[in-house]
Amino acid sequence: MDHKILGIVTILYIFIFFLHILFFAVKKERIISFLWIVLYMTLALHTAGLVTRWVESYRIGFGHAPLSNYYESLIFYAWCIGLMLVIFRKKLTFPIITMVASLAALFLIGYASISPSVERKIQPLIPALQSNWLHIHVITCFLAYAAFVISFICGLFYFVTWRNIVPPKEILEYINYKSVVIGFPMLSAGILTGAVWAHYAWGSYWSWDPKETWSLITWIIYAVFLHARLTRGWKGKRIAILSIIGFLSVIFTYFGVNFILSGLHSYAT
């Protein structure tokens, strides 16, 4: 049942993309109002899909939140991006940002749905994942990753000058900073809870596992971003570049480590 709901969610994200294209073609503000209604509906259905999968896991006897394997992480990451769009709604007055972020969510949920390498069946938790720390660790990390999507988009568009489509540089910089302000504490919480969970599961708070190492690298990049912004007064291109580098590190932490490097987190694939 959850697959059917998430299939509808995928179609809605495609619809959201075409609504953006329609807006850029005719520039009617009522399209944006309708777009946000669809986006709220999509997030609600996406939530229903996750909850349905959670309930189904109890029905078949496994009983765990849908946060345990690669497929579930992909659909949850997409959900977090949708949530961040809603959180940032008042600041996202330029639809180009919501369009690209929605495309990111569409890519994640679409990849989860059609890739032959992604296992979609609900599976029992391996012993290392049988902990309540799983929920806190995964939720905080992916909320951070979703906030960094917004930061990355703003960093990219800082170097683009499409008049009446891309926001002014001052607005991009402001949204970029605010998204990192939200994402950085979440990432910090994710790393800390991950360390506690690692001690519970493997007997060590830190093992220099590839994913742990790259999570730390990502944390350092965004720490430098905030330090440079708040104490050094960095603005403009340097901050935009840092946000791009930071998100590239996020991508490698999430995708690259799973497929290229082996370690304690290899079960995620």
C-alpha positions in Angstrom: 0.0 0.0 0.0 2.8 2.4 0.8 4.3 1.9 -2.7 1.0 3.0 -4.2 0.9 6.1 -2.1 4.5 7.0 -2.8 3.8 6.4 -6.5 1.1 9.1 -6.3 3.6 11.4 -4.5 6.1 10.9 -7.3 3.4 11.9 -9.9 2.6 15.0 -7.8 6.2 16.1 -7.7 6.3 15.8 -11.5 3.1 17.9 -11.5 4.8 20.5 -9.2 7.7 20.7 -11.7 5.3 21.4 -14.6 3.4 24.0 -12.5 6.7 25.8 -12.1 7.3 25.7 -15.9 3.8 27.0 -16.4 4.4 29.9 -14.0 7.6 30.9 -15.7 5.8 30.8 -19.1 2.7 32.9 -18.1 3.8 34.7 -14.9 0.4 34.3 -13.1 0.6 34.6 -9.3 -2.4 32.3 -8.8 -0.3 29.4 -10.2 2.1 29.9 -7.3 -0.8 29.8 -4.8 -2.1 26.6 -6.4 1.5 25.2 -6.5 1.8 25.6 -2.7 -1.5 23.8 -2.2 -0.3 20.9 -4.3 3.0 20.9 -2.4 1.2 20.7 1.0 -0.9 17.9 -0.4 2.2 16.1 -1.6 3.9 16.4 1.8 0.7 15.1 3.5 0.5 12.1 1.2 4.2 11.5 1.6 3.7 11.5 5.3 0.9 9.0 4.9 3.1 6.7 2.8 5.8 6.7 5.5 3.2 6.0 8.3 1.6 3.3 6.2 5.0 1.6 5.8 5.6 1.9 9.5 2.2 0.3 10.3 2.8 -2.4 7.8 6.1 -3.3 9.4 4.3 -4.0 12.6 1.6 -6.1 10.8 4.3 -8.4 9.3 6.1 -8.7 12.7 9.2 -6.5 12.2 7.8 -3.4 13.9 10.2 -0.5 13.2 10.2 3.0 11.8 10.8 3.3 8.0 14.4 4.6 8.5 16.4 1.4 8.4 17.6 0.7 4.9 18.6 2.5 1.7 15.2 2.7 0.2 13.6 4.1 3.3 16.4 6.6 3.7 15.8 7.9 0.2 12.1 8.4 0.6 12.6 9.9 4.0 15.3 12.3 2.6 12.7 13.4 0.0 10.1 13.9 2.7 12.6 16.1 4.7 13.2 18.3 1.6 9.4 18.8 1.2 9.3 19.7 4.9 12.1 22.3 4.5 10.3 23.9 1.7 7.2 24.3 3.9 9.4 25.7 6.7 11.0 28.2 4.4 7.8 29.1 2.6 7.8 32.8 3.6 11.4 33.2 2.5 11.0 31.4 -0.8 9.3 34.1 -2.7 11.2 33.2 -5.9 9.8 29.9 -7.4 13.1 28.9 -9.0 14.3 27.7 -5.5 11.2 25.6 -4.8 11.4 24.2 -8.3 15.0 22.9 -8.0 14.4 21.6 -4.4 11.3 19.8 -5.6 13.3 18.3 -8.4 15.8 17.0 -5.8 12.9 15.4 -3.9 11.6 13.9 -7.1 15.0 12.5 -8.0 15.3 10.8 -4.6 11.9 9.3 -4.5 12.0 8.4 -8.2 15.4 6.7 -7.8 14.1 4.8 -4.8 11.1 3.6 -6.8 12.8 2.5 -10.1 16.4 1.6 -9.3 16.9 -2.2 -9.6 19.7 -1.9 -6.9 17.4 -0.6 -4.2 15.6 -3.2 -2.1 12.0 -2.0 -1.4 10.7 -4.8 0.8 10.3 -4.2 4.5 13.0 -6.2 6.3 13.8 -7.0 9.9 16.3 -4.7 11.6 19.9 -6.1 11.9 21.1 -6.1 15.5 23.1 -2.9 15.1 20.0 -1.0 14.2 17.8 -2.2 17.0 18.0 0.9 19.1 15.9 4.0 19.8 18.9 6.0 18.9 18.2 5.0 15.3 15.2 7.5 15.1 17.0 10.5 16.6 20.2 9.9 14.6 18.6 9.4 11.2 16.0 12.2 11.6 18.4 14.8 12.7 20.9 13.9 9.9 18.4 14.0 7.1 16.8 17.2 8.3 20.3 18.7 8.2 20.8 17.3 4.7 17.5 18.7 3.5 18.4 22.2 4.9 21.7 22.0 3.1 19.8 21.3 -0.2 18.3 24.8 0.2 21.8 26.2 1.0 23.3 24.5 -2.0 20.7 25.9 -4.4 21.2 29.4 -3.1 25.0 29.0 -3.5 24.6 27.8 -7.1 22.2 30.6 -8.1 24.5 33.2 -6.6 26.6 32.8 -9.7 23.6 33.1 -12.1 22.1 36.4 -13.3 18.7 35.5 -14.7 16.7 38.7 -14.1 13.2 38.2 -12.7 13.8 34.5 -12.2 16.8 34.2 -9.8 16.5 36.2 -6.5 18.8 39.1 -5.8 22.1 38.1 -4.4 21.3 39.6 -1.0 18.2 37.3 -0.7 20.1 34.3 -1.8 22.8 34.9 0.7 20.2 35.4 3.5 18.4 32.2 2.7 21.7 30.4 2.3 22.8 31.5 5.8 19.4 30.7 7.4 19.3 27.2 6.0 22.8 26.5 7.4 21.8 27.9 10.7 19.0 25.3 10.8 21.1 22.5 9.3 24.3 22.8 11.3 22.7 22.1 14.8 20.8 19.2 13.3 24.0 17.7 11.8 25.8 18.3 15.1 23.0 16.4 16.9 23.1 13.7 14.3 26.8 13.1 14.8 26.6 13.2 18.6 23.7 10.8 18.7 25.5 8.6 16.1 28.5 8.4 18.5 26.3 7.3 21.4 24.6 4.8 19.2 28.0 3.5 17.9 29.1 2.9 21.5 25.8 1.0 22.2 26.1 -1.1 19.0 29.9 -1.5 18.5 31.4 -0.6 21.8 33.2 2.5 20.6 32.0 6.1 20.3 34.2 6.8 17.2 35.8 4.3 14.8 36.9 6.5 11.9 34.5 4.6 9.8 34.3 6.2 6.3 30.8 7.6 6.9 31.9 8.9 10.3 34.9 10.5 8.8 33.0 12.2 6.0 30.3 13.3 8.3 33.0 15.0 10.3 34.4 16.6 7.2 30.9 17.9 6.3 30.5 19.3 9.8 33.9 21.1 9.6 32.9 22.7 6.3 29.7 24.1 7.6 31.4 25.1 10.9 33.9 27.1 8.7 30.9 28.6 6.9 29.3 29.9 10.1 32.6 31.0 11.6 33.6 32.9 8.5 30.2 34.5 8.2 29.8 35.5 11.8 33.3 36.4 12.9 35.2 37.2 9.7 32.3 38.9 7.9 32.6 36.7 4.8 29.8 37.3 2.3 29.2 37.0 -1.4 31.0 34.5 -3.5 33.2 33.0 -0.7 30.1 32.0 1.3 28.3 30.7 -1.8 31.4 28.5 -2.6 31.5 27.1 0.9 27.8 26.1 0.7 28.5 24.3 -2.6 31.5 22.5 -1.2 29.6 21.6 1.9 26.8 20.0 -0.1 29.2 18.1 -2.3 30.5 16.6 0.9 27.0 15.8 2.0 26.4 14.0 -1.3 29.6 12.0 -0.9 28.8 11.2 2.7 25.4 9.8 1.7 25.9 8.3 -1.7 29.6 8.0 -2.3 30.6 6.3 1.0 27.8 3.7 0.5 28.9 2.8 -3.0 32.7 3.4 -3.0 34.0 2.9 0.5 33.2 -0.1 2.8 32.7 0.2 6.5 30.4 -0.2 9.5 27.7 1.7 7.6 27.8 -0.5 4.5 24.4 -2.1 5.5 22.8 1.2 4.3 23.0 0.0 0.7 
